[in-house]
Amino acid sequence: MNKLLVLFTLVLTISVAAQTDQKIYDIIDAVSEENLRYNVKTLADFGTRHTLSDTISNTRGIGAARRWIKSEFETISKDCNDCLEVFYQKDLVKKGENQRIVKDVMVVNVVAIQRGTKYPNRYIIMSGDIDSRVSDPNDFTSDAPGANDNATGMAGAIEAARVLSQYQFDNSIIYVGLSGEEQGLFGGQGLAKYAQDHNWDIIGVLNNDMIGNISGVDGVIDNRTFRIFSEPITTSETDPETLAKQARARRFYGGEVDGISRQLARFIYKTTKTYMPEMNPMLVYRLDRFGRGGHHRPFNDAGFAGIRIMEAHENYTQQHQDIRTENGIAYGDTFEHVNFPYCKKLTAVNAITMGSLASAPPSPTEVSIGGIVEASAKLQWNNVEGAKGYKIYWRDTTSPTWDHSRYVEDITEFTLDGIVIDNFFFGVAAVSADGHESVVVFPNSIMRSTILK
C-alpha cells in the first residue's frame, strides 16, 4: 500500500468513525433523574419484593411491585399511541427446585415490547430485576427495600422505555422486569425459553443489576466508571463434533475472546465513548463476579448475546443485608444510598446503546477471512438487507477494543493491503445510511482455498 492510499484510508476511517446521530444526543438529554428517583423510591417503599413475598397486598410485596411496573409501562404506552405491548410472562417454580424455593411460586416477569418498523422480530432487550432480599435468602417477610439492588436497574428500564418510546426504530426493543433472580435466575430462564419458543431473533440482552452506587468498600468514589461483564464465547449446547471444530479453529485462528456477548460489550464501549466520552466503560472479561450470578446468564446459556452493566465500586454493607446499625455502620440497601446522577448516566448508556442498535441493520451472518504469504488480509461477508455499507474492523491480538476500521460500499469482499494478517484480529459490521452500525461479527469461517498448506 503506497503512502497516498494509506493516508486516504486513514482519512476515510476517521470521517466514518466521526459520524454521529443527533437523535442519540437527544436521548441522553431526555433521561430524567427526577423520574429515576421517583421510580426507585416507589419500588423501595413496597417494603420487600422478595420472590416469595406477598402477592395480594396493593402496598407491600412483589405482587404490588409487579402490578405497579406493569401500570407504568401501560401509562408510557398510552403516551405513544399504544406503542408498547405490555404483558406478564410467567412460570410456576415448584418447592424444592433448589434450597431457596421453600414453597411453590409463580415467577412473573413484566414485559413491554416496542415493535420495530422493519425488523419486528429482532430484539434488543434491557432488563432489571424486580425482586429483592435480605441476609437470609429465604426470609421473605422482613423489609428488603432493594433500592440499589435492584430498584435502580428496574427504574432504568422504565425510564428508558419512556424516552425511547418517543421514537420509531427499525428493530424491536424490549423493556423487562425479571423476577426470581435472587432465588436462582428463574425469571431469566423463563423469558429465555419464551424467546426460544417464539423464535425471537435477539440482538443482545443488557442486564442492569445495581447501577446506583458510586462509593465502594475499597474507598473509591467514582461517578464515571461502570463495568460491562461478558463471557468470552457462547456456552450453549451443541454437538461434540461442532465443539471440536470450533476449538480447533480457535486454536489456530483465535476467537477465544470474540464471542457474541464480547462483541456486544465492545459495541457498548464504543457507543459510550462516542456519545458520552466523559464516561469510563470498563470491559471485564468474565461472565460475572466471583461466585455471583446475573440475569444475562440464562440468555447466554440459551445461545443469545447478553452482558451485565453495573457500578464499578460496590459497597457490600448495602447488599443482601438486614437493615441494622452495627459499630456505627448503617447496613441495608436503602434509598438514601443511591446516587441518582450516576443512575441517570448508566440509564443513558443503556438508552443510547438500544437506540443505536435498534437503528442498525442486522449483522452479517457469514464472515470469512483468508490470507496468503504477502501483506494482505482478504475478507468476505454476505450481503445484508438494509445496509448501505460495511465497516471492516481490526485490532492488535492483545487489544480489548476494535481500534482500526475501513468503510466500504457496494461490495461483499475486500482485501486490506499493507497489513500482516497474523498480527491482528478482524471483524465486519453492517452500516445503515445514517451511520448506525450492527454488532461486529468475528470471522466464522476460513477461506481455506487461499491458505497455504
Protein Blocks (a to p, Z undefined) as FASTA:
>chain_A
ZZklmmmmmmmmmmmmmpccfklmmmmmmpcfklmmmmmmmmmmnopacfklcfkbmkgc
jklmmmmmmmmmmmmmmmnoopaccddddddddehkamklmbdcdddddddddddfklmm
bccdddddfbdcdfblmlckbccfklmlomkmmmmmmmmmmmmmmpccfbdcdddddehk
lnnopmmmmmmmmmmmnopacfbdcddehjabfbdfkopacfkbccddddfbdcbdcdfk
lmmmmmmmmmmngjjlmcfklmmmmmmmmmmmmmmmmbccddddbfbaehiacfklmmmm
nopacdddddfbdcfklgoiacddeehiagdjdfklpcfklmmmmmmmmmmmmmmmmmpc
cddfbdcddddddddddddddddehiabdcdddddfkbcbdfbdcddehiabdcdehiaf
klpccddddddfkopacdddddfbdcfklpcZZ
